[in-house]
Amino acid sequence: MTELFLLAIISSLTAFFTVFFMTPSLTKFLEKRDLTVKDVNKKGNIMIARPGGPSIILGIVTSEIILYVFLQLNEILAVIITTSTAFIIGYIDDRQVKGAWFKPVALTISAIPIILLGTYDSELAFPLFGTVQIPLLYLALIIFMIPITGNTINSIDVLNGVASGFMVIASFSLSVCLFILQNYEIALVSLPLGFVSLAFYKYHKIPSKIFPGDSGSLTLGAMYGTIAIIGSVEIIAAVALLPAIINSFLFLSSVKRSGSKLHMGTPVIHTNDFKLKSTDDKDAPITLVRLILAGGPLFENQVAKTIFKLGLFSGILAIITAFLMDVSL
């Protein structure tokens, strides 16, 4: 147990400081090459460096390699390979925007290492009711789960600091749940995700100095989904991610209703003092941010805080679910 504790400290510090020290250099590198995008929620023509994915993936891979050297777990290899593949997919989309099909389809490929390495359990665990054996169905779940979690985090990356800040809450909640269930080794594997997100949040929070881009958000989401699978905590992971899942569901429902993203309006507009305001456009998609703004205009930081509160509430529900799961096992 002492060895695991030391590994947790070393890998977590490596994850945090790799991102913490690399991100400013990456920001300058991107700015010098005009790899920037307009911050649409700020007055004026404020350009922000993008993507921050390279520092995120470096923090994850270096910390996970340290864990693999000592633990020699196939589960760690699954995390490294799947997450790195998701990063490449996101980076391709960062450099040249692909069609709407590209990320979901490509991310199914990134899930294959989890299956090939055998780092999953076909039993799906439910709180209080125990486990259910779904061997063939679970393979389909693996293939679809990585695209779902990857695109879920990608879709909530709409405001300064939201994607990274939300992942801090969700990933640490998931780590706590794994410790509660006494899955200590996978809990260790999950910790770098929280510390990477925390370090990146330092530069991503309002006012952002860098955006994660698709390469960053897909990396965070794919790692989260992989941990859920290898840790057999799929239901718990979904509970912790609930606000982001609701956001994706609302958006996709809106796309289905309108028939095409191209014919949809903008869900959020700006007031004269640059508060965010829900649009009256009936063709605009319904999103979590739009629902939050239904009560009236808010500044960007106020909306972000509301999303974080929802994330914290979901994280607490996930921890309660873990205790219920522990009782049923």
C-alpha positions as CSV (number, residue, x, y, z in Angstrom):
1,M,0.0,0.0,0.0
2,T,2.9,2.4,0.7
3,E,4.3,1.7,-2.8
4,L,0.9,2.5,-4.3
5,F,0.8,5.7,-2.3
6,L,4.2,6.9,-3.5
7,L,3.3,6.0,-7.1
8,A,0.1,8.0,-6.8
9,I,2.1,11.1,-5.6
10,I,4.8,10.7,-8.3
11,S,2.5,10.1,-11.2
12,S,0.1,12.9,-10.1
13,L,2.9,15.4,-9.7
14,T,4.3,14.4,-13.1
15,A,0.9,14.8,-14.8
16,F,0.3,18.2,-13.1
17,F,3.7,19.8,-13.6
18,T,4.2,18.5,-17.2
19,V,1.1,20.4,-18.3
20,F,1.7,23.3,-15.9
21,F,5.2,24.1,-17.3
22,M,4.6,23.0,-21.0
23,T,1.4,24.9,-21.6
24,P,2.8,28.5,-21.5
25,S,5.5,27.4,-24.0
26,L,2.9,25.8,-26.2
27,T,0.8,28.9,-26.1
28,K,3.7,31.1,-27.3
29,F,4.5,28.6,-30.0
30,L,1.0,28.6,-31.3
31,E,0.7,32.4,-31.1
32,K,3.9,32.9,-33.1
33,R,2.5,30.7,-35.9
34,D,-0.9,32.4,-35.8
35,L,-2.6,29.2,-34.7
36,T,-5.3,31.1,-32.8
37,V,-9.0,31.5,-32.9
38,K,-11.4,34.3,-31.9
39,D,-12.9,34.2,-28.5
40,V,-16.5,34.9,-29.5
41,N,-17.6,35.6,-25.9
42,K,-15.3,38.6,-25.5
43,K,-15.5,42.1,-26.7
44,G,-13.2,43.0,-29.5
45,N,-11.0,40.8,-31.7
46,I,-9.4,38.7,-28.9
47,M,-7.5,35.8,-30.4
48,I,-6.7,32.7,-28.3
49,A,-4.0,30.0,-28.9
50,R,-5.4,26.7,-30.0
51,P,-5.0,23.7,-29.6
52,G,-3.7,22.8,-26.1
53,G,-4.1,19.1,-26.8
54,P,-0.3,18.5,-27.1
55,S,0.4,19.5,-23.5
56,I,-2.6,17.5,-22.2
57,I,-1.6,14.3,-24.0
58,L,2.1,14.7,-22.9
59,G,1.0,15.0,-19.3
60,I,-1.2,11.9,-19.5
61,V,1.3,9.7,-21.3
62,T,4.4,10.6,-19.2
63,S,2.5,9.9,-15.9
64,E,0.9,6.7,-17.2
65,I,4.3,5.4,-18.4
66,I,5.6,5.9,-14.9
67,L,2.7,3.8,-13.6
68,Y,3.3,1.1,-16.2
69,V,7.0,0.8,-15.3
70,F,6.0,-0.2,-11.8
71,L,2.6,-1.9,-12.2
72,Q,2.9,-3.6,-15.7
73,L,-0.8,-3.5,-16.2
74,N,-2.4,-4.0,-19.7
75,E,-5.1,-1.5,-18.5
76,I,-2.4,1.3,-18.5
77,L,-1.4,0.4,-22.0
78,A,-5.1,0.6,-23.0
79,V,-5.3,4.1,-21.5
80,I,-2.1,5.2,-23.3
81,I,-3.0,3.8,-26.7
82,T,-6.7,4.8,-26.7
83,T,-6.1,8.3,-25.3
84,S,-3.2,8.9,-27.8
85,T,-5.3,7.7,-30.7
86,A,-8.1,10.1,-29.6
87,F,-5.6,12.9,-29.4
88,I,-4.4,12.2,-33.0
89,I,-8.0,12.2,-34.2
90,G,-8.7,15.5,-32.5
91,Y,-5.5,17.1,-33.8
92,I,-6.4,16.1,-37.3
93,D,-9.8,17.9,-36.8
94,D,-8.0,20.9,-35.3
95,R,-5.8,21.4,-38.3
96,Q,-8.5,20.7,-40.9
97,V,-12.1,20.5,-39.8
98,K,-13.7,17.3,-41.0
99,G,-17.4,16.4,-41.5
100,A,-19.6,15.7,-38.5
101,W,-19.1,12.0,-39.1
102,F,-15.4,12.0,-38.6
103,K,-14.9,12.2,-34.9
104,P,-17.6,9.7,-33.8
105,V,-16.5,7.2,-36.5
106,A,-12.8,7.6,-35.9
107,L,-13.1,7.4,-32.1
108,T,-14.6,3.9,-32.5
109,I,-11.2,2.8,-33.8
110,S,-9.5,4.2,-30.7
111,A,-11.7,1.9,-28.5
112,I,-10.3,-1.3,-30.2
113,P,-7.1,-1.5,-28.0
114,I,-9.3,-2.0,-24.9
115,I,-10.8,-5.1,-26.5
116,L,-7.6,-6.5,-28.0
117,L,-5.8,-6.1,-24.6
118,G,-8.7,-7.8,-22.8
119,T,-8.9,-4.9,-20.3
120,Y,-12.6,-5.1,-19.7
121,D,-15.1,-7.1,-17.7
122,S,-18.3,-8.0,-19.5
123,E,-20.3,-7.7,-16.3
124,L,-22.1,-4.4,-16.0
125,A,-22.5,-3.4,-12.4
126,F,-25.6,-1.6,-11.1
127,P,-26.1,-0.1,-7.6
128,L,-28.1,-2.3,-5.2
129,F,-29.1,-4.7,-8.0
130,G,-25.6,-6.3,-8.5
131,T,-24.1,-7.2,-11.9
132,V,-25.4,-8.3,-15.2
133,Q,-23.5,-10.5,-17.7
134,I,-23.7,-9.1,-21.3
135,P,-20.7,-10.5,-23.1
136,L,-21.6,-9.6,-26.8
137,L,-23.5,-6.4,-25.9
138,Y,-20.6,-5.2,-23.8
139,L,-18.3,-5.3,-26.8
140,A,-20.7,-2.9,-28.5
141,L,-20.8,-0.8,-25.4
142,I,-17.0,-0.4,-25.5
143,I,-17.0,0.6,-29.2
144,F,-19.7,3.3,-28.6
145,M,-18.6,4.5,-25.1
146,I,-15.3,6.2,-26.2
147,P,-17.0,8.2,-29.0
148,I,-19.7,9.2,-26.5
149,T,-17.4,10.4,-23.7
150,G,-15.0,12.0,-26.2
151,N,-17.7,14.0,-28.0
152,T,-19.5,14.7,-24.7
153,I,-16.6,16.6,-23.4
154,N,-16.0,18.1,-26.8
155,S,-19.6,19.5,-26.9
156,I,-19.4,21.1,-23.5
157,D,-16.2,23.0,-24.4
158,V,-18.1,26.2,-25.3
159,L,-16.9,28.6,-22.6
160,N,-13.6,29.6,-21.1
161,G,-12.5,26.9,-18.6
162,V,-15.6,24.8,-18.7
163,A,-14.2,21.6,-20.3
164,S,-11.1,21.5,-18.2
165,G,-12.8,22.6,-15.0
166,F,-15.7,20.2,-15.4
167,M,-13.2,17.4,-16.0
168,V,-11.4,18.2,-12.8
169,I,-14.6,17.6,-10.9
170,A,-15.8,14.6,-12.8
171,S,-12.4,12.8,-12.9
172,F,-11.6,13.3,-9.3
173,S,-15.1,12.1,-8.4
174,L,-14.5,9.0,-10.4
175,S,-11.1,8.4,-8.7
176,V,-12.8,8.7,-5.3
177,C,-15.4,6.2,-6.4
178,L,-12.7,3.7,-7.5
179,F,-11.0,4.1,-4.1
180,I,-14.4,3.4,-2.4
181,L,-14.8,0.3,-4.4
182,Q,-11.2,-0.7,-3.4
183,N,-10.1,-0.8,-7.0
184,Y,-6.8,0.9,-6.0
185,E,-4.7,0.2,-9.0
186,I,-7.2,1.7,-11.5
187,A,-7.8,4.5,-9.1
188,L,-4.1,5.3,-9.4
189,V,-4.4,5.1,-13.2
190,S,-7.3,7.6,-13.1
191,L,-5.6,10.3,-10.9
192,P,-3.4,11.8,-13.7
193,L,-6.6,12.8,-15.6
194,G,-7.7,15.0,-12.7
195,F,-4.3,16.6,-12.3
196,V,-3.8,17.2,-16.0
197,S,-7.2,18.8,-16.1
198,L,-6.4,20.9,-13.1
199,A,-3.1,22.1,-14.5
200,F,-4.6,23.0,-17.9
201,Y,-7.5,24.8,-16.1
202,K,-4.9,27.3,-14.8
203,Y,-4.5,28.6,-18.4
204,H,-8.0,27.7,-19.7
205,K,-10.1,29.5,-17.1
206,I,-11.5,32.9,-17.7
207,P,-9.9,34.8,-19.4
208,S,-8.4,31.9,-21.4
209,K,-4.9,32.0,-22.7
210,I,-5.3,28.8,-24.6
211,F,-8.1,26.6,-25.8
212,P,-7.9,22.7,-25.6
213,G,-9.2,22.3,-29.1
214,D,-10.7,19.0,-30.3
215,S,-7.3,17.3,-29.6
216,G,-7.6,18.3,-25.9
217,S,-11.3,17.7,-25.3
218,L,-11.3,14.4,-27.1
219,T,-8.2,13.3,-25.2
220,L,-9.8,14.1,-21.8
221,G,-13.1,12.5,-22.8
222,A,-11.5,9.3,-24.2
223,M,-9.4,8.8,-21.2
224,Y,-12.4,9.2,-18.9
225,G,-14.3,6.6,-20.9
226,T,-11.4,4.2,-20.9
227,I,-11.1,4.4,-17.1
228,A,-14.8,3.8,-16.8
229,I,-14.4,0.6,-18.8
230,I,-11.2,-0.8,-17.3
231,G,-12.4,0.1,-13.8
232,S,-15.9,-1.5,-14.4
233,V,-17.5,1.7,-13.2
234,E,-19.5,2.6,-16.3
235,I,-22.7,3.6,-14.4
236,I,-20.9,5.6,-11.9
237,A,-18.9,7.4,-14.6
238,A,-22.1,8.3,-16.4
239,V,-23.6,9.8,-13.2
240,A,-20.5,12.0,-12.7
241,L,-20.7,13.1,-16.3
242,L,-24.5,13.8,-16.2
243,P,-24.5,17.5,-17.0
244,A,-22.3,17.0,-20.0
245,I,-24.4,14.0,-21.2
246,I,-27.6,16.1,-20.9
247,N,-25.9,18.8,-22.9
248,S,-25.0,16.3,-25.7
249,F,-28.5,14.8,-25.6
250,L,-30.2,18.1,-25.9
251,F,-28.0,19.2,-28.8
252,L,-28.4,16.0,-30.7
253,S,-32.1,16.1,-30.2
254,S,-32.1,19.6,-31.7
255,V,-30.1,18.4,-34.7
256,K,-32.5,15.6,-35.3
257,R,-35.5,18.0,-35.0
258,S,-34.1,20.4,-37.5
259,G,-32.7,17.8,-39.8
260,S,-29.3,19.5,-40.3
261,K,-26.8,21.4,-38.2
262,L,-26.4,23.8,-41.2
263,H,-29.9,25.1,-40.8
264,M,-29.7,25.7,-37.0
265,G,-29.4,29.1,-35.4
266,T,-27.0,30.2,-32.7
267,P,-28.2,29.1,-29.2
268,V,-26.6,32.1,-27.4
269,I,-26.4,35.7,-28.3
270,H,-24.8,38.7,-26.5
271,T,-26.4,41.7,-24.8
272,N,-24.9,45.2,-25.1
273,D,-22.8,44.7,-22.0
274,F,-21.7,41.4,-23.5
275,K,-23.6,39.1,-21.2
276,L,-24.7,35.8,-22.6
277,K,-28.4,35.6,-23.5
278,S,-30.6,32.7,-24.7
279,T,-31.7,33.3,-28.3
280,D,-35.4,33.5,-29.3
281,D,-34.6,31.7,-32.6
282,K,-36.8,28.6,-32.7
283,D,-34.3,26.8,-35.0
284,A,-31.4,27.2,-32.6
285,P,-30.3,24.1,-30.7
286,I,-31.2,23.5,-27.1
287,T,-28.0,23.2,-25.0
288,L,-27.2,23.2,-21.3
289,V,-25.9,26.8,-21.5
290,R,-29.1,27.9,-23.2
291,L,-31.2,26.3,-20.4
292,I,-29.1,28.0,-17.8
293,L,-29.7,31.3,-19.5
294,A,-33.4,30.8,-19.7
295,G,-33.8,32.7,-16.5
296,G,-32.1,35.7,-17.9
297,P,-28.7,37.0,-19.2
298,L,-25.5,36.1,-17.3
299,F,-21.8,36.8,-17.7
300,E,-19.6,34.0,-18.9
301,N,-18.1,33.3,-15.5
302,Q,-21.5,33.1,-14.0
303,V,-22.6,30.4,-16.5
304,A,-19.3,28.5,-15.9
305,K,-19.8,28.5,-12.2
306,T,-23.4,27.1,-12.6
307,I,-22.0,24.3,-14.8
308,F,-19.4,23.6,-12.1
309,K,-22.0,23.5,-9.4
310,L,-24.0,21.0,-11.5
311,G,-20.8,19.0,-12.0
312,L,-20.1,19.0,-8.3
313,F,-23.7,17.8,-7.6
314,S,-23.3,15.0,-10.1
315,G,-19.9,14.1,-8.6
316,I,-21.5,13.7,-5.2
317,L,-24.3,11.6,-6.7
318,A,-21.6,9.4,-8.3
319,I,-19.9,8.9,-4.9
320,I,-23.2,8.0,-3.3
321,T,-23.7,5.5,-6.2
322,A,-20.3,4.0,-5.4
323,F,-21.3,3.4,-1.8
324,L,-24.5,1.8,-3.0
325,M,-22.5,-0.3,-5.4
326,D,-20.1,-1.3,-2.6
327,V,-23.1,-2.6,-0.6
328,S,-24.5,-4.7,-3.5
329,L,-21.1,-6.4,-4.3
